[in-house]
Every structure is written in C-alpha cells, then in structure tokens.
Amino acid sequence: MFRPKVPTMPQPTGLVTRPAVVEPTTVIQHIPQTPAPAPVMPPTQVPARPTVQLTPGAVIALVGSGTAVVLVVGAVLVSMLLAVAITAASVAVCALVVRSLIASEGKRR
C-alpha cells in the first residue's frame, strides 16, 4: 500500500518515423594562403543593451496581467482594512458593555 508506483513509459500510438541517417562527409584540406589585409574601419558603436521589441499581443498580455495584479492586491488590502475596522468596532462595543456593567454595579451599592 505504501510502495510508490513507478509509471511505465507509454507506447507510441501514432506513426513512428525512423531516424534520419547521417552520412559522414569527406574533409578536404586547403593550403593556407596569405590573406589580403582588411581595410581599417573605425569600430561601430554597439548598444550597451539590446532593444526589446514588443508585439501588440505582448503589450496586451502585459497590460492585462498588470491590471490583474493591481486588482488582486487591491482586493487583499481592502479586505484587510475591512477586517481591522470590524475588529475595532467589536472591541469598542465590548468596551462600552463592560463600562456599563461596571457603572451599574457601582450604583447598586
């Protein structure tokens, strides 16, 4: 009962294609030639950070997820504030009842 069950690998159900055969190629060695000197050009400026290009779908997804996060955080904060307010009101009512009981006890004597 407490032994773990190891899942078995399922058998393929569709068409199975055989792997492509890779044939080795021959290596041709070239005689090194002296290369022509490359023209001297000033180095181009490479931007420090790559530019990020957003598609319209990505922008909509970012706006939607940001809105969802703001709504969830807002709901949590409002519910916490409501819980604190209800607790404070109930403590105030209890304090009034206890004060009233103490005051009525003093008048009876």
VEXDO-964517 format. One record per residue (C-alpha): x, y, z; residue number from 1; residue in one letter. Coordinates in Angstrom, 3 decimals. Layout:
# residues N
R         x         y         z  num  residu
R         X         Y         Z  NUM       A
...
This chain:
# residues 109
R         x         y         z  num  residu
R     0.000     0.000     0.000    1       M
R     2.823     2.396     0.820    2       F
R     5.059     1.359    -2.052    3       R
R     5.445     4.016    -4.741    4       P
R     4.173     3.149    -8.180    5       K
R     6.689     3.824   -10.906    6       V
R     4.938     4.978   -14.072    7       P
R     5.629     2.955   -17.178    8       T
R     6.594     4.608   -20.413    9       M
R     3.566     4.639   -22.732   10       P
R     3.942     3.051   -26.135   11       Q
R     3.692     5.347   -29.153   12       P
R     0.221     5.320   -30.652   13       T
R     0.707     7.143   -33.956   14       G
R     3.037     6.644   -36.894   15       L
R     6.635     6.226   -35.876   16       V
R     9.256     7.547   -38.297   17       T
R    12.729     6.133   -38.384   18       R
R    15.566     8.495   -37.535   19       P
R    17.363    10.115   -40.446   20       A
R    20.676     8.539   -41.393   21       V
R    23.590    10.940   -41.248   22       V
R    26.383    10.147   -43.680   23       E
R    29.894    11.349   -42.934   24       P
R    31.428    13.857   -45.325   25       T
R    34.975    13.912   -46.569   26       T
R    37.363    16.508   -45.213   27       V
R    39.350    18.487   -47.771   28       I
R    42.430    20.251   -46.512   29       Q
R    43.288    23.555   -48.139   30       H
R    46.729    25.079   -48.464   31       I
R    46.800    28.258   -46.372   32       P
R    47.164    31.413   -48.411   33       Q
R    48.180    34.798   -47.165   34       T
R    45.011    36.802   -46.762   35       P
R    44.752    40.306   -48.117   36       A
R    44.926    42.973   -45.425   37       P
R    41.472    44.020   -44.288   38       A
R    40.570    47.689   -44.677   39       P
R    40.865    49.607   -41.441   40       V
R    37.458    50.911   -40.366   41       M
R    36.525    52.641   -37.163   42       P
R    34.727    50.314   -34.759   43       P
R    30.983    50.619   -34.853   44       T
R    29.185    51.530   -31.670   45       Q
R    27.377    48.569   -30.204   46       V
R    24.444    49.455   -27.971   47       P
R    25.022    48.547   -24.335   48       A
R    21.686    46.727   -24.103   49       R
R    19.741    45.024   -26.861   50       P
R    16.498    46.703   -27.802   51       T
R    13.313    44.914   -26.798   52       V
R    10.607    44.872   -29.435   53       Q
R     7.118    44.166   -28.154   54       L
R     4.395    42.832   -30.384   55       T
R     0.822    44.088   -29.937   56       P
R    -0.131    40.747   -28.398   57       G
R     2.682    41.002   -25.852   58       A
R     1.633    44.548   -24.930   59       V
R    -1.966    43.431   -24.393   60       I
R    -0.770    40.491   -22.269   61       A
R     1.426    42.785   -20.145   62       L
R    -1.385    45.279   -19.613   63       V
R    -3.844    42.503   -18.753   64       G
R    -1.502    40.828   -16.276   65       S
R    -0.623    44.177   -14.682   66       G
R    -4.304    45.005   -14.283   67       T
R    -4.963    41.594   -12.729   68       A
R    -2.124    42.065   -10.236   69       V
R    -3.381    45.521    -9.241   70       V
R    -6.929    44.202    -8.764   71       L
R    -5.806    41.246    -6.652   72       V
R    -3.504    43.343    -4.458   73       V
R    -6.246    45.959    -4.061   74       G
R    -8.792    43.328    -3.051   75       A
R    -6.426    41.879    -0.460   76       V
R    -5.644    45.302     1.013   77       L
R    -9.320    46.317     1.154   78       V
R   -10.264    43.030     2.841   79       S
R    -7.507    43.509     5.434   80       M
R    -8.688    47.065     6.116   81       L
R   -12.264    45.830     6.476   82       L
R   -11.153    43.121     8.924   83       A
R    -9.331    45.697    11.051   84       V
R   -12.353    48.019    11.015   85       A
R   -14.756    45.229    12.063   86       I
R   -12.392    44.153    14.854   87       T
R   -12.069    47.731    16.122   88       A
R   -15.846    48.193    16.139   89       A
R   -16.417    44.955    18.053   90       S
R   -13.750    45.881    20.637   91       V
R   -15.403    49.296    21.083   92       A
R   -18.817    47.682    21.646   93       V
R   -17.302    45.267    24.189   94       C
R   -15.640    48.188    25.984   95       A
R   -18.994    50.031    26.212   96       L
R   -20.751    46.950    27.600   97       V
R   -18.051    46.353    30.214   98       V
R   -18.093    50.046    31.199   99       R
R   -21.872    49.966    31.526  100       S
R   -21.729    46.827    33.691  101       L
R   -19.116    48.366    35.960  102       I
R   -21.103    51.624    36.268  103       A
R   -24.360    49.797    37.123  104       S
R   -22.539    47.682    39.738  105       E
R   -21.325    50.853    41.453  106       G
R   -24.833    52.372    41.599  107       K
R   -26.327    49.342    43.353  108       R
R   -24.228    49.772    46.478  109       R
